[in-house]
Amino acid sequence: MLKSVGKRTLIPGVQKAKFLRELPLHLMLIPAIILVFIYSYLPMAGISIAFQRFVPTNGLFGSPFVGLQNFRTLFSLPDTWQVIRNTIFIAFFKMLGGIIAPVVFALVLNEISNKPARRTFQTMVYLPNFLSWIILSGIFLDILSPARGIVNMGLSKLGMGPIFFLGDPKWFPFTMILTDIWKGFGFGSVIYLAALTSIDPSLYESAVIDGANRWEQTWHITLPGILSTIILMTVLSMANILNGGFDQIFNMYNPAVYSTGDILDTMIYRMGIQNAQFAVSTAAGFFKSGISLVFIVVSYYLADKLAGYRIF
């Protein structure tokens, strides 16, 4: 009996041979599947805490059920909506800068014809991506220090007063946005550099014959050539609209900037780990995950419709 796969028809013997050939690859996935199950799926049982008056000594399912009471408590807190606004503001501009900066850098790097210089620039801008925020936070604490930081020393030379970038609520969110873009734009440009290689060189040759300068070639050939990749990356990044960057902000914020720098992840950490408000913090985490799930579904739907990207 023949089995149809799309437009192909597999003979049972061929299908069996294909399965045996790929069996080692499937076996290699088993450790990863086990780890994902242990660390990603088993902990989902803890979601039940969001609907309980949780008492740790009663176990995971031994506390009384209270329905949506923890969610009502969460949204009645005076800081909750401000934290949500902070999260969306910081995450949105990180996402926007994380699209624009890599595209601009890829376009500039593509114009450098000297290969050694090009590789040097690539290496320099890729390096920060491989440093953790624990390391970078210590570096930025020194660089941005109002007393001895090199940035404020430069501002003083220009006749400007010191700016407390990590202690002033007005400056803190923009500092988080710019440092995050700085850290990741080099590595993010890899995708756009790969997309640039797929553009037909004959298009540039024709443009030169027609008298187009470098800017006109970029505007009419290069950007349209990578537009589908830009749209795809923009749409997929929508899923992270509530991810303001816990590791970055946790290592660099302080109580003085909670009004503009506190995000959902840091609030959940303080409520759950520091203040032992397990039920309300779990409700906050469940709310964040639910909204993120909606954005993921919408982003992949738009990626399919706008850029033809599908996972399966």
TORSETOR-338702 format. One record per atom (N, C-alpha, C, O): x, y, z. Coordinates in steps of 0.05 Angstrom, whole numbers, plus 5000, padded with zeros to 4 digits. Layout:
XYZ
...
***
This chain:
501749765000
500050005000
501850255000
503750265015
501150444983
502750684981
501750895000
499350915005
503551055010
502851275028
503451545014
505751585005
501451715012
501851974999
502852185019
501652215041
505052325013
506052535029
506252785011
508052814995
504252965015
504053204997
503653104969
501552974963
505453164951
505253074923
506952824918
507052724895
508352734939
510052494935
508652244946
506852264963
509352024935
508251764944
510551584953
512351524937
510551504978
512651344989
511951054989
509750974999
513750884979
513450594981
514050515009
515950615021
512550325021
513050255049
515950185055
516950265076
517250045038
520049975042
521850225043
523750235059
521350415026
522850665025
522250825050
524050945062
519750825059
519050965083
520450855107
521451005124
520650585109
521950455131
524950515131
526150575152
526150515107
529050575105
529550865113
531550925126
527751045105
528051325113
527851355143
529351505155
525951205156
525651225185
528151115199
529151245218
529250895190
531650775202
534050965198
535750985216
534151095175
536451275170
536351515189
538351615198
533851605195
533551845212
533351775242
533251955259
533151515249
532751435277
534951545295
534251645317
537551545288
539551655306
539051955312
539652045334
538052105293
537452385297
535152415317
535252595334
533152245315
530952255334
531952175362
531052295382
533651985364
534751905390
536352125403
536352155427
537752275386
539352505397
537552715410
538452865427
534952725402
533152925413
532152845441
531053015455
532352595448
531152505473
532252655498
530552735514
534852695501
535752855525
534553135525
533853235546
534453265502
533253535501
530353535508
529353715522
528853335498
526053305504
525553265534
523753385546
527253095546
527053045575
527553305591
526053365610
529653455583
530253705597
527953905595
527254035614
526953935570
524654115566
522254035582
520954205594
521753775584
519453675599
519853745629
517953825643
522253695639
522753735668
522754035675
521454115695
523954205659
524354485667
522254665655
521954895664
520754585634
518754755622
515954665626
514154835628
515454405626
512654305628
511854235656
509654295665
513554085671
512854015698
512354265716
510454265731
513954475713
513354715730
510754845725
509755005740
509454775702
506854905696
504754825716
502654965719
505154615731
503254545753
503154765773
501054795787
505254925776
505255145795
503255365788
502755545804
502155365764
500155565756
497755555775
496455765779
497255325786
494955295805
495255475829
493155545841
497655565836
498055735859
496656005854
495756135873
496356085829
495056345823
492156345831
490856555833
490956105835
488156085841
487655985869
485455885876
489755995886
489555895914
490356115933
491656315926
489456075959
490656235981
492956065990
492755916010
495156095976
497355895978
498755906005
499656116014
499055676017
500655636041
502655426035
501955196030
505255486034
507355296025
507255036041
507854826029
506655046066
506654796082
504454606074
504554366081
502454696060
500254526051
500754386025
499154226016
503054436013
503654315987
502454465964
501054675968
502954365940
502154505916
499054515912
498054715902
497654305920
494754295916
493154285942
490854215941
494454345964
493054325990
491854586000
490554576021
492354805986
491355065996
488455115985
487755005964
486855275999
484155325990
484055475964
485655655959
482055405948
481655525922
480155795925
478155805940
481156005913
479956275916
479156395889
478556635888
479256245868
478456345842
480356565832
482756535831
479156795824
480657015813
481457225833
482157455826
481257155859
481857355880
484657465877
485157705881
486557295871
489357385869
489757585846
491357765847
488257535825
488357725802
487157995809
488158205801
484957985824
483758235833
485658385852
485858635851
486958235869
488958365887
491258485871
492158705877
492158345851
494358445834
493658705821
495258895822
491358725809
490558965794
489559185812
488959405802
489159125837
488459335856
490859465869
490659675882
493259355865
495659475875
496259735861
495859755836
497159935875
497460205862
499660215841
499460385823
501560025841
503760045822
503459865798
505059885780
501459695798
501259485777
501059615749
502659535731
499259795745
498859915718
501260075710
501960085686
502660205729
505060355722
507260165713
508760225695
507459935727
509459735719
508859625691
510659575676
506359585685
505559485658
506359695637
507359625616
505759945643
506560155624
509560175620
510560205598
511060145643
513960145641
514959915623
516659955607
513759685627
514559445612
514159485582
515859435566
511759575575
511059615547
512859835535
513859805512
513260055549
514960275539
517760175534
518860215512
519060055553
521759965550
522059745529
523759755512
520159545530
520359325511
519859425482
521159325464
517959605479
517359705452
519759845439
520359795416
520960025454
523260175442
525759995440
527360045422
525959795457
528159605453
527659455427
529459405411
525159375422
524459225398
524859405373
525959315353
524059655375
524359845352
527259895346
528159875323
528859945367
531659985363
533159735354
535059745339
532059505364
533259255356
532759175327
533958985317
530959315314
530559275285
532059485269
533459415250
531859735277
533059955261
536159935262
537459955241
537359915286
540259915289
541559695273
543559745259
540659435275
541959235259
541759275229
543659215214
539459375220
539059425191
541059645182
542359615161
541259865197
543060085189
545959985189
547460045171
546659835210
549459735212
550059545189
552259555178
548159375182
548559185160
548959325134
550659255118
547359535130
547659695105
550359835104
551659845083
551159955126
553760095127
556059895123
557959945108
555859665137
558059465135
558159355107
560359275097
555859335094
555759225066
557259415047
558059325025
557559665054
558859855036
561859855039
563259975023
562959725060
565859715064
567059495047
566359255050
568659575028
569859385010
572459255020
573259045011
573759385040
576159285051
575459055070
574359095092
576158805063
575358575078
576558565106
575058505125
579158615110
580258615137
578858815156
578258755179
578359055145
576959265161
574159175167
573159215190
572859045148
570058955152
569958745174
568258745191
571858555173
571958345193
572458455221
571458365241
574158655222
574858785248
572458915260
571858885284
570959065244
568559195254
566458995263
565159025284
566158775247
564258565255
564958445282
563258415299
567458385286
568358265311
567958445334
567058365356
568458705331
568258895352
565358925361
564758945385
563458935342
560658975350
559258715358
557258725371
560358485350
559158235359
559858165388
558358035402
562158255397
563158175423
561258235446
560958055463
559958465449
558258515472
555958315475
554958265497
555058205452
552858005454
553557765470
551757635481
556157705472
557057465487
557757515516
558757335530
557357765525
557857835553
555157845567
553257955557
555157735591
552657735607
552158015619
553958175620
549658065627
548958315638
550258355666
550458575675
551058135679
552458165705
555058305700
555858485716
556458225679
559058355672
558558635662
559858825671
556658665644
556258935632
555059135652
555659375650
553559035671
552459225691
554659345708
554559585714
556659185715
558959295729
560459505712
561359705723
560759445686
562059635668
560559895666
561660105668
557859875662
556260115659
556060275685
555860515685
556060135708
556060275733
558460465736
558260685747
560760375725
563160535726
563160755704
563760985710
562360675680
562360865658
560361095662
560961325656
557961025674
555861225677
555761345705
553861495711
557761295721
557761405748
557861715747
559361835731
556061845763
556062145762
558562275773
559162505767
560062115789
562462235802
564962185785
566562365780
565461925777
567961855764
567561725736
569561635724
565161715726
564561585701
565661745677
565661995677
566661605657
567861735634
565761905619
566462105607
563261815619
561161965604
560762235617
560662445604
560362245644
559962495658
562462665658
562262915660
564762545657
567262705655
567262855628
568163085627
566362715607
566162845581
564163065581
564563275569
561863015595
559863225596
560863475611
560163695604
562363425632
563463655648
565463815631
565564065634
566863685613
568663825595
567164015576
568164215566
564663935570
562964095553
561364305568
559664445556
561864325594
560464515610
557764435620
556164595629
557164175619
554564065628
554963935655
557063835662
552763945671
552763825697
552563515695
551863415674
553263375716
553163085716
550262985714
548463105725
549962755700
547362635697
547462355711
549262195706
545562305729
545462055743
543761865727
541361825731
545061735706
543661565687
542161335700
540061255691
543361215721
542160985734
540761045760
539860865774
540561305766
539161375791
536961585787
535561645806
536761685763
534661885757
532461755742
532861645720
529961755752
527761615738
527261715710
526261575693
528061965704
527662075678
529561955657
528761905634
531961895666
534061785648
534261485647
535161375628
533361355668
533761065671
532660895648
534060735637
530060935641
528960765619
530460795593
530860605578
531261045586
532661085561
535460965562
536560875542
536660965586
539260835589
538960535585
540760415572
536860415595
536360125591
535960065561
536959865551
534460235548
533860195519
536460215503
536960035486
537960425507
540360465490
542560255496
543860165477
542860185521
544959985527
544159705517
545859555508
541559645516
540659395505
541059385475
541959185464
540459605462
540859615433
543859595426
544659445408
545559735442
548459715438
549459435441
551159345426
548359285460
549359015465
548658825442
550258655436
546258855431
545358645412
545258715383
544758535366
545758975375
545359045347
547358905329
546658845306
549758865338
551858745321
551058455313
551258375290
550358305334
549558025328
546958015313
546657835296
545158205318
542558205303
542958265274
541258195258
545158395267
545558465239
546358225222
546358245197
547058005234
547857765219
545657685200
546257615177
543157685209
540957605191
540757785167
540257695145
541058045171
540758235149
543158215130
542858255106
545558165141
547858125123
547457885106
548257875082
546257675117
545757435101
543657495080
543857395057
541657655087
539557735067
540757895045
539857875022
542758065051
543958225030
545358065009
545558144986
546457835017
547857664998
546057534977
546957444956
543457534982
541557414964
540557604942
539157524924
541357854944
540558054924
542258014898
544757994900
541058014876
542357974850
544258204844
543358434841
546858154841
548758374835
548158514809
548958744805
546858374790
546258504764
544458744768
544358924751
542858744789
541058974794
542759224799
542059444790
544859204814
546659434819
548059524794
548359764789
548859324778
550259394752
548359554734
549159744721
545859464733
543859614717
543359894728
543060084713
543359914755
542860174767
545160364761
544760604757
547660264762
549960424755
549760534727
550360764721
548960354708
548660434680
546560654677
546860834661
544460634694
542360834693
543061094708
541561284708
545461094720
546361344733
545661364762
545761584774
544761144775
543961154803
546461174821
548361034817
546361354841
548561374860
548261164882
546261004882
550061154902
549960944923
547360964940
546160764947
546561214946
544161244962
541661144947
539961014958
541561214921
539261124905
539260814902
537160694901
541560694899
541760404898
540760274924
539360074924
541560404946
540760294972
537660314975
536360134985
536660544968
533760594972
531960424953
529860334962
532860394928
531160264909
531859964904
530259814893
534159874913
534959594909
535459444935
534259244941
537259554952
538059414976
535759394996
535159175005
534459615003
532259605022
529959435013
528959265028
528959464988
526859274979
527758984979
526158804983
530358944974
531358664974
531258525000
530958285002
531458685022
531458565049
528858635064
528658575088
526958755050
524558845064
522958615076
521958645098
522858385062
521358155073
522658055099
521257975117
525358065100
526757985125
526158175147
525758095170
526158435141
525558645161
522758605172
522358615197
520858555155
518058515163
517858265181
516558275201
519158055172
519157805188
520257845216
518957765235
522557965218
523858005244
522158195262
522058155286
520958395249
519358575265
516858435276
516158475299
515558275259
513158135267
513757935289
512357915309
515957785286
516657585306
517457715333
517057595354
518557955332
519358085357
516958185373
517258255397
514558195361
512158275375
511658095399
510458175419
512557845397
511957655419
513457735445
512757635466
515457905443
516957985466
516158255477
517758385491
513758345471
512858615478
512658645509
512858865519
512358425524
512258445553
514858345566
514958305590
516958305550
519558225561
521358465561
522758525541
521458605583
523058845584
525958795589
527658975587
526758545595
529558475600
530158465630
531358645641
529358235643
529758215672
532658235680
533358385698
534358075666
537158055675
538558325673
540258395690
537958485653
539158755650
538158945672
539759055686
535558965675
534459165693
534959075722
535459255739
534758825728
535158725756
537958795765
538458865788
539958785747
542658835755
543359135755
545559205763
541559305745
542359585742
540359775756
540860015758
538059675765
536159865776
536459885806
537959735819
534860065818
534860105847
532260235855
530760325837
531560235880
528860345888
528360625879
526060705876
530460785874
529961065865
528761085838
527561295831
528960875821
527960885794
525660695789
524960635767
524360595811
522160415808
519860535792
518460395777
519460795794
517160925781
517260905751
515160895738
519660895739
519860875710
521360625701
521260555677
522860495719
524560265711
523559995720
524559795710
521559985738
520559725747
518859605726
517059725715
519359345719
517859205699
516558965711
516958905735
514858825696
513358595707
515158385719
514658285740
517358315705
519058105715
520358175741
520558005759
521358425744
522558505769
520558525792
521158465815
518058615785
515958625805
515258345815
514858305839
515058155796
514457875803
516557765821
516057625840
519157825814
521357725831
521157835859
521457685878
520658095862
520558205889
518158095905
518458035928
515858075891
513557985905
513857685913
513157615936
514857525895
514957235900
517357145917
517056995935
519757245910
522157155923
522757315948
523457195969
522657575946
523457745969
521157775990
521757766014
518657805980
516457855999
514757606004
512857626019
515357375991
513857125995
510957145990
509357006002
510157325971
507357345962
507057155938
506757255915
507056905943
507256705922
504756705904
505056695879
502456725916
499956705900
499656945881
499056915857
500057185891
499657425875
501857445854
501357515831
504357375860
506557375841
506057175819
506657215795
504956935826
504256735806
502056835788
502056785764
500156985799
497957095783
499157305763
498257315740
501057455772
502357655754
503857515732
503757595709
505357295739
506757145718
504857015699
505457005675
502556915709
500556785691
499356995672
498856935649
498857235682
497757455666
499757515643
498957545620
502257545651
504357615631
504557395610
504857455586
504557145618
504756915599
502356905581
502656855557
499956965592
497556955575
497657175553
496957115530
498457415561
498657635541
500757565520
500357615496
503057455530
505157385511
504357175492
505057185468
502656985501
501656775483
499956895461
500156805438
498357085468
496657215448
498357355427
497857325403
500457495436
502257635417
503757435400
504257485376
504557205411
505957005396
504256895373
505156875350
501756835380
499856735360
499456935338
499456875314
498957185346
498457405326
500957445309
500757485285
503357445322
505757505307
506357285286
507257345264
505857035293
506356815274
504256815251
504856745229
501856905258
499756925238
500557145218
500357115194
501457375229
502357595211
504857525195
505157605172
506657375208
509057285194
508357115170
509657125149
506356945173
505456775151
504156945129
504656895105
502457135137
501057295117
502757505103
502557545079
504657625118
506257845107
508857755095
509857875075
510057545106
512757465097
512857175089
515057075081
510657025090
510656745081
512156565099
513056355091
512556645125
514156485144
512256295159
510256385170
512956045159
511455845174
513355655189
515455585178
512555575213
514155385228
513755105217
515654955214
511255045212
510554775202
509254805174
508554595162
***
